[in-house]
């Protein structure tokens, strides 16, 4: 495998993974404030989408090829799009409109930008050593 981030040895060193984990914590904090009726609905969906982001970054980083890594980063990016949509829905519902989600949504935007840059760098031919 030609390493797309040669100076890094672990996904835990990636800022995008760290921010993704922070995002998961914030999403869990927000969903804890939702009505109990949403435990298996919106709450669960938001939690799964958020968790999928750092999990796919980690799995992709541990795969044996640049192509696999790019594939898992694309999945993480897709999960971010799902989470963006879920926040839009949450903010339009009566029980969600009073929640302060702006900071978490900004963190999600930061993660999405980082994932997009990583996807782009992985789509480029590796630099010769």
ROPAPA-372757 format. One line per 2 residues: for each residue x, y, z of N, C-alpha, C. Coordinates in steps of 0.02 Angstrom, whole numbers. Layout:
BEGIN
X/Y/Z/X/Y/Z/X/Y/Z | ...
//
This chain:
BEGIN
42/-59/0/0/0/0/44/62/0 | 30/107/-44/63/172/-42/24/214/7
56/233/61/21/267/115/4/339/95 | -61/358/96/-81/426/78/-61/477/131
-47/454/191/-25/499/245/35/467/279 | 93/468/247/151/431/270/176/450/339
166/511/361/191/532/427/148/504/484 | 89/479/467/44/454/518/45/378/519
45/350/579/47/278/584/-19/249/608 | -62/290/634/-125/266/661/-181/315/645
-240/288/636/-298/331/625/-309/377/685 | -286/357/743/-295/397/804/-255/463/800
-208/467/755/-169/528/745/-202/576/695 | -255/554/663/-289/596/614/-337/645/649
-329/709/633/-374/759/662/-446/746/644 | -459/722/584/-527/710/563/-558/653/604
-520/603/623/-545/549/665/-561/576/735 | -515/616/762/-525/645/829/-587/689/831
-595/731/781/-654/773/779/-717/731/768 | -711/677/731/-767/632/721/-790/601/787
-743/582/829/-760/555/896/-793/610/938 | -767/671/936/-798/727/972/-870/736/948
-880/730/883/-947/737/854/-994/684/882 | -971/623/887/-1012/568/915/-1034/586/986
-988/610/1026/-1005/627/1096/-1058/682/1097 | -1051/732/1055/-1100/786/1054/-1168/762/1029
-1168/719/979/-1232/693/955/-1267/653/1010 | -1230/613/1047/-1260/576/1102/-1287/624/1155
-1253/678/1168/-1277/728/1217/-1343/759/1194 | -1346/775/1129/-1407/805/1102/-1464/754/1102
-1451/694/1079/-1505/644/1075/-1530/623/1144 | -1489/632/1195/-1512/617/1264/-1567/665/1285
-1572/723/1252/-1622/773/1269/-1688/763/1230 | -1688/717/1183/-1748/706/1143/-1799/665/1182
-1863/669/1162/-1914/629/1197/-1899/555/1192 | -1921/519/1243/-1908/446/1245/-1939/411/1185
-1992/438/1158/-2024/407/1099/-1977/406/1039 | -1926/448/1039/-1879/452/983/-1818/407/993
-1817/369/1046/-1759/326/1061/-1744/279/1002 | -1795/251/971/-1785/204/916/-1796/236/848
-1807/300/848/-1818/337/786/-1760/382/771 | -1773/446/777/-1723/497/759/-1659/491/801
-1666/478/866/-1606/472/909/-1560/417/884 | -1588/359/873/-1548/302/851/-1515/315/783
-1553/344/738/-1527/358/671/-1470/409/674 | -1478/460/714/-1425/511/721/-1362/480/752
-1371/440/803/-1314/408/836/-1277/362/788 | -1313/321/750/-1281/275/703/-1244/312/649
-1273/366/622/-1240/405/570/-1176/437/597 | -1180/464/658/-1121/496/688/-1066/445/701
-1084/389/730/-1034/337/746/-1001/311/683 | -1039/307/629/-1013/282/566/-954/323/539
-951/386/556/-898/429/529/-829/408/555 | -815/411/620/-748/391/643/-735/316/634
-787/275/638/-778/203/629/-753/187/559 | -782/220/509/-760/207/440/-692/238/425
-676/294/458/-609/322/450/-558/271/477 | -572/243/536/-526/195/566/-520/132/524
-576/105/503/-574/43/463/-537/54/397 | -552/110/365/-518/124/301/-443/132/309
-424/165/363/-352/176/376/-316/110/387 | -351/62/416/-321/-4/430/-323/-52/370
-357/-33/318/-361/-76/258/-294/-77/222 | -287/-125/177/-222/-136/146/-208/-96/83
-254/-54/62/-241/-17/0/-269/53/2 | -241/94/-39/-264/163/-47/-336/164/-72
-352/119/-118/-420/114/-145/-471/98/-90 | -454/50/-47/-499/33/9/-507/92/55
-452/125/71/-453/183/115/-500/236/86 | -493/251/23/-536/301/-10/-609/280/-7
-622/216/-16/-691/190/-13/-722/203/56 | -685/188/109/-712/197/176/-718/272/194
-675/313/168/-681/385/179/-744/410/144 | -760/383/86/-821/401/51/-882/380/90
-880/322/122/-935/299/164/-943/347/224 | -888/366/255/-891/414/311/-922/480/288
-903/502/229/-929/564/201/-1005/558/190 | -1026/501/165/-1098/489/155/-1136/490/221
-1107/461/273/-1138/462/339/-1143/533/366 | -1094/574/350/-1097/644/369/-1155/680/335
-1166/664/271/-1223/693/235/-1289/670/266 | -1291/608/287/-1350/582/321/-1362/622/386
-1309/632/424/-1315/668/487/-1335/741/476 | -1310/772/424/-1331/841/407/-1407/843/396
-1433/794/359/-1504/791/345/-1544/779/409 | -1519/736/452/-1554/722/515/-1556/784/559
-1503/824/559/-1505/887/596/-1557/935/567 | -1562/937/501/-1613/979/469/-1683/958/492
-1695/893/492/-1759/867/514/-1771/884/588 | -1721/871/630/-1727/884/701/-1744/957/714
-1711/1002/680/-1721/1073/691/-1790/1097/668 | -1824/1058/627/-1890/1077/603/-1946/1046/644
-1929/999/688/-1979/967/730/-1989/1008/794 | -2049/1007/822/-2063/1047/882/-2015/1032/940
-1999/970/952/-1955/953/1009/-1882/967/994 | -1864/980/933/-1795/994/916/-1780/1067/906
-1831/1106/894/-1820/1177/879/-1790/1216/937 | -1800/1193/998/-1772/1229/1056/-1702/1207/1075
-1677/1156/1043/-1610/1131/1059/-1557/1174/1025 | -1502/1184/1058/-1447/1222/1029/-1399/1173/995
-1407/1166/930/-1366/1118/892/-1313/1152/849 | -1310/1217/851/-1265/1254/806/-1192/1233/813
-1167/1226/874/-1097/1208/885/-1083/1138/857 | -1130/1093/867/-1121/1025/842/-1125/1024/766
-1171/1062/739/-1176/1065/666/-1114/1097/635 | -1083/1145/669/-1020/1174/645/-964/1123/647
-962/1083/700/-913/1030/705/-923/980/648 | -985/962/634/-1000/917/578/-976/948/512
-987/1012/503/-964/1046/442/-888/1042/437 | -853/1052/492/-780/1047/492/-758/976/473
-790/926/502/-774/856/486/-786/842/412 | -841/867/386/-858/856/315/-806/888/269
-783/947/287/-732/980/246/-666/940/247 | -649/915/307/-588/875/313/-594/810/274
-652/778/279/-662/716/241/-659/729/167 | -687/783/145/-686/800/74/-614/811/49
-574/845/89/-503/855/70/-466/788/69 | -480/746/118/-448/681/119/-469/638/60
-533/640/43/-557/603/-16/-521/628/-78 | -514/693/-84/-480/722/-142/-407/699/-145
-373/702/-88/-302/682/-88/-294/608/-104 | -340/567/-83/-336/496/-98/-352/481/-171
-387/526/-204/-403/516/-275/-346/535/-321 | -296/570/-293/-237/589/-332/-186/532/-333
-147/527/-386/-95/475/-386/-46/487/-329 | -23/433/-298/25/442/-243/89/475/-267
118/515/-223/180/549/-239/237/498/-235 | 282/500/-283/339/453/-280/384/469/-221
414/418/-193/458/427/-135/526/449/-157
//
